Amino acid sequence: MDVTGAKWRKSTRSGGNGGACVEVADNLPGVVGVRDSKDPTGPILVFRPESWRSFVNLAKGR
């Protein structure tokens, strides 16, 4: 998967946890990328946008 041009971001709620964060790139066409912020050159998980939305909503308790 080519992630050239991905704009990675952390949650605004990720502070103060010792760097244990994930970064999300949701600007890629047709996919959402997720990676470990401590290993930006490591593996990337890729989800369909609707699957990612479902996960986020479940995590938020919606």
C-alpha positions as CSV (number, residue, x, y, z in Angstrom):
1,M,0.0,0.0,0.0
2,D,1.4,3.4,-1.0
3,V,0.9,5.9,1.8
4,T,2.8,8.7,0.1
5,G,1.1,11.9,1.0
6,A,-0.5,10.5,4.1
7,K,-1.2,13.2,6.7
8,W,-0.7,11.4,10.1
9,R,-2.3,12.8,13.2
10,K,-2.6,11.9,16.8
11,S,-5.7,12.3,18.9
12,T,-5.9,15.6,20.8
13,R,-6.4,13.3,23.9
14,S,-3.2,11.4,23.5
15,G,-1.0,13.6,25.8
16,G,0.5,12.3,29.1
17,N,0.5,8.6,28.3
18,G,4.2,8.0,27.8
19,G,4.1,8.1,24.0
20,A,1.8,5.1,23.7
21,C,-0.2,6.5,20.8
22,V,-1.5,5.6,17.4
23,E,-1.6,7.9,14.5
24,V,-4.3,8.0,11.9
25,A,-4.2,9.1,8.2
26,D,-7.7,9.6,6.9
27,N,-6.8,11.6,3.8
28,L,-5.9,8.7,1.6
29,P,-8.4,7.7,-1.1
30,G,-10.6,4.8,0.0
31,V,-8.6,3.8,3.1
32,V,-7.7,4.9,6.6
33,G,-4.2,4.1,7.8
34,V,-3.2,3.5,11.4
35,R,0.3,3.2,12.8
36,D,2.3,3.3,16.1
37,S,3.5,6.8,16.7
38,K,6.7,5.4,18.2
39,D,7.5,3.4,15.1
40,P,6.5,5.7,12.1
41,T,8.4,3.5,9.6
42,G,6.9,0.3,11.0
43,P,3.8,-1.6,9.9
44,I,0.6,0.2,9.0
45,L,-2.9,-1.2,9.4
46,V,-5.3,-0.3,6.7
47,F,-9.1,-0.1,7.1
48,R,-12.0,0.8,4.9
49,P,-13.4,4.2,6.0
50,E,-16.8,2.7,7.0
51,S,-15.0,0.0,9.1
52,W,-12.9,2.7,10.8
53,R,-16.0,4.8,11.6
54,S,-17.7,1.8,13.1
55,F,-14.7,1.1,15.3
56,V,-14.4,4.7,16.5
57,N,-18.1,4.8,17.3
58,L,-17.9,1.6,19.2
59,A,-14.9,2.9,21.2
60,K,-16.8,6.1,22.0
61,G,-19.8,4.0,23.2
62,R,-22.2,5.1,20.5
